[in-house]
Amino acid sequence: MADFSAKDVQALRKATDVGMMEAKKALTENGGDFDAAAQWLRERGLSKASAREDRDNSQGTVALAVSGASAALVELKSETDFAAKADDFVSLVNELAGMVAAEGEGAVEQKATAIEDLKLSKKENIELGSVIRFEAADGNLVDTYLHSQDGRGTNAVIVEGSGVDQELLHEIALHIAFAKPVALTRDEVSSEAIEKEREAALGVTKAEGKPEQAWEKIVEGRVNKWLSEKVLLEQGMFGDKETVAQKIGDGSIVRFAQVAIGG
């Protein structure tokens, strides 16, 4: 007979939200092995953790790590900030980021069980979000910035530059965190997003009672202004007149990534 106690049954019930009989059967079927029993319940859809998968998980924690010329960003999503700022949650996402920086994006698969266990223990819809790794090309530099709040990362940036020194590249990373650009250049902004903004601008222009013959020019001006506020190279550094493109001069920003929790 499997070796487990009433306390083991209660612990499994608490972790998986199943009934006493289901928990006892799972432990019996798996020789008293807690982790195997929890997995056994998940595979049969008995664990209520599976029912959490449709619940909003826009909270979480984001972590950064650097290994040589590589930088990694990993987001672990949760339903509440309470879960996201817990020591075990923050520790796991930091470990994931370190693994990705050193080994590549596929390294997160090694921690699939740990993520599943966290989902069970927190009773929340916890899952991996963004997993991003930059490896700087020869001669390029990478820089990062992480804003933390209540002990957890909430806004993370990685940026790669060419012909830009480390100090200036870090300023750019700080700016990205502040300004939240959606693209590096206008060419990277989707035509759908631009068309949606154009339609909104036309609606505002009409509502203002502008003459019809002026609509096209006014709308284009508003769309251009919107693009300049969304595109990194056209944004004013920290809101000033000097743009990012002007600030870096002959240098270039190769790429950037940003994840902001709740944003």
N, C-alpha and C positions, 0 to 999 in steps of 0.2 A: 504494500500500500504506500502511496506517495506520502512523503514526510513533510507536513506543513501544519501550522497551528491556526486557531481561530483568528489570531491577530493577523496572520498572513492573508486570510480570506478578507478580513476587514480592510487591510491595506490595499488589496487589489480592487475591492469594491470602490474605495475612495478614489483610486487612481483612474478607474475606467468608467465609473458611474453605472456599473451593472448590478444586478441583483445578487443576493447571497448564493443562490443555487448555481447561477452562471459562473460566479467567481470560484466557487468550490469545484465545479466541474473542470474549469480551465486549469486549475492547479493540479487536479487529479490527472488530467490528460497529459500534463507536462511535467510530471514527477516532482511537483512542488517548486519548480523553477519560476520565479516571479516574472522575469522579463519574457520568457517563452510563453507564459500564460497570457500576459498582456497582448503579445503579438497574436496568439491564437484567437483571442477575442476580436482583435482588430480585423483579422482575415475573415472572420465570419460575420462581420458587421454588427457584432453585439455591443462593442464598445461605443458609447455615445460620442466618443471623439470624432467618429465619422460623420455624425450629424452636425458637427460644428463647422464643417468645411465651407458652408454657405454664409457663415456669419462674417460681418465686416471686421477686417483686421488691418485697419489703416494706421494703427499705432505700431510700435516696435523700437528697434535699436539698429543703428548703422555703425559699422566699425571700419577702420582703415589699418593697413599694415604695409610696410615697405621692406623689400628684400633685395638688396643690390640695386639694379636698375629697374626693378619691377615694383609696382604698387598695386594694392588690391583694395576693393571696397565690397563689403558684404552687408546685406540688409536681412534682418530676421524680423518677421512681422508678427504682431500680436493684436489682440482686441483692446487691451487696456495698457495705459502707461504704467500702471501698478506692476503688471507682469514684466513689462519691458525693462524696468529699472532694477529688477531683482538681481542679486549677485550671480546666481546660476545662469540667468538669461544673458547678462552682459558678458560673463566669462565665456560662454559658448560662442557668441558672435565674434568676440575678439579672437578666439582660437581659430574659428573658421577663416577669418581674414588673414591671419598669419599663415595658415595652410595654403590658401589660394595664392598669396604673394610668393611663397616659396615653391609651390608645386604646380600651380595652374588651377583653372576654374573647376576642373573635374574633381579636385580634392574634397569638395563639399560632400561628395557621395559617401565618404568615409564616416561622416557624422549623421547619416540619415536616421539611425536608430536613436541617437542622442536627441535629435530634434523631435522625433516621435515621442520619446519619453517625456520631453519637456511639455509637449502638447497634452499628454495625459496628466502630468502632475499639476499643471496650471489650469487645466480644464478650459482651455481657450483654443481658438483656431490659430495655431502657430505654424508658420511655414516660411521657407526661404523666399526672399524677395529678390532684389537685384544682386547679381554676383558678377563683378567686373574686375578685370586685370589688365593693366597697361604695362608693357615692357618697352622701355624707351629704345628707340633706334640708336645706332651708333652716333655719338656726338650730340644726342638730344638729352634733355633732362626731364625728370618728372618731379612734381611737387604735390603736396596734399594739404588739406585743411579739414579739421573736424571740430564742429561746434558741439559741445556737450551741455546737457541740462539734466539736473537731478541724477547725475551719475551715469547717464547713458548718452551715446552719440545720437544727435538728431539731425545733423546737416553735414554731409560729407562730400568732399570734392577731390578729384584727381585731375591733374592737367599735365600735358606733355608739351614742351616747347623746344623750338630749334632756334639757335642764335639768341637766346634769352638767358640772362644769368639767373642763378638760383634765387637771389633776393627779389628780383622783379617777377619771376615766375610765381613766387609765394604771394606777392601782392595780387597777381592775377587770380590765384586760387581764392584768396580772401574776397576779392571782388565778385567772383562767381557765386560764392556762398551768399553774399549780400544781394546781388542783382538777379540771380536765378535765370540766366539766359536759357532759351530753349534750343538754340542752334549756334554753331560757330559762324556760319555765313548765311546769307539769304538763300543760297542755293539749297541749303539743307532744310529749309522750312517747307512743309508740304503744301502743295497747291490747294488742297482742301482747306487747310487752316487759313491760308491767305484769302481764299474765296469767302470763307465764313466771316472773316474780319471785314472784307469789302462789303458784304451784304449788311453787316451791322452798321458800318460807316454810312452807307447809303440811307439806311433807315433814320439815323440820327440827323443827317443832312436834310432830308425831306421834312422831318419833324420840326426843324429849326426854321422852315419856310424859306430856304435859300432858293434863288431862281434856278429853274431847271437847266438852263444852259451852262450853269456853273457847277452842276452836280459832279461831273466826271473829274474835273480838276480838284475839287474839294475832297472827294472820296480818295483819289490817288494820294493826295497830300496826307490824309489821315492814315491810310494804309502804310505809307512810307514811314511815318512817325512811329506807328505801332511796330513795324519791323526793326527800326533803329533801337527800340526799347527791348526787343526780344533777342536780337542777334548779338552775340558776344563782342565781335570785333567792332561793332558800331555803337556799343553802349559807352556812355561816359564813365570813366573810371571813378567808382564810388559816387556816381551821380554828378561829377564835375563835367566841364565842357570837353576836356581832353578825352578822346575816345581810347579804347583799348588798343586799336590798330595804331593810333598815333603814339601811344605810350611805348609800344614795343619796337617802333621804328622799322629797321631792316630785319628784325627777327620775325618769327611766326609762331602761332599757336597751332600745334598739329591736331590736337583733339582734347576733349575734356569730358568728364562724367560727373554727375551730381545726383545725390539722393537726399531728399529732405523728408523726414518723417511727417506725415500728414500733409505734405505739399507736393 
